[in-house]
């Protein structure tokens, strides 16, 4: 049976990144594109809860195995904020630019700029358990935006001497928090399929 999954995001930037990493990690994986499902409100208190909300909704709507993620940005000087609320840091309908501007403003004059991206990726299939994995990328918040690649907070998140927005996409897909989580998921897959088995062993683990 063909290995088929639906990637449960309507964010085109995230979708392109996730598909690229999944296809690189599992070359024979068929990613079903063009599927539709109702919008899912991210009401969870944690990254895991939000990712599961999305994946379960997509699996129920499509009848296929569904992969979804949620990502948080934890800044030590802000006591771990914005965390799970990273996408809405500057407000419920904030743009990428507005979130970055809020972050830079909140860290004005702050020397300790240590931060990390944390991504939780889950896979859910009808009639099966849930598989949960995580990827973490340590870095720091820059003092100004740099770079033209990527999206979200990439232009203010430094890894070494470069921001993520200064790292070409192909390289980012080998080292990002989302890539780490997706590769961990790929390592544990057997045969995700529409109505088929999902993954080996300890479903529901981290």
Secondary structure, 3 states (H helix, E strand, C coil): CCCEEEECCCCHHHHHHHHHHHHHHCCCCEECCCCCCCCCCCCCCCHHHHHHHHHHHHHHHHCCEEEEEEEEEEEHHHCCCEECCHHHCCCCCCCHHHHHHHHHHHCCCCCCCEEEEEEEEEEECCCCCEEEEEEEEEEEECCCCCCCCCCCCHHHEEECCEEHHHCCHHHHHHHCHHHHHHHHHHHHECCCCCCCCCECCCCCCC
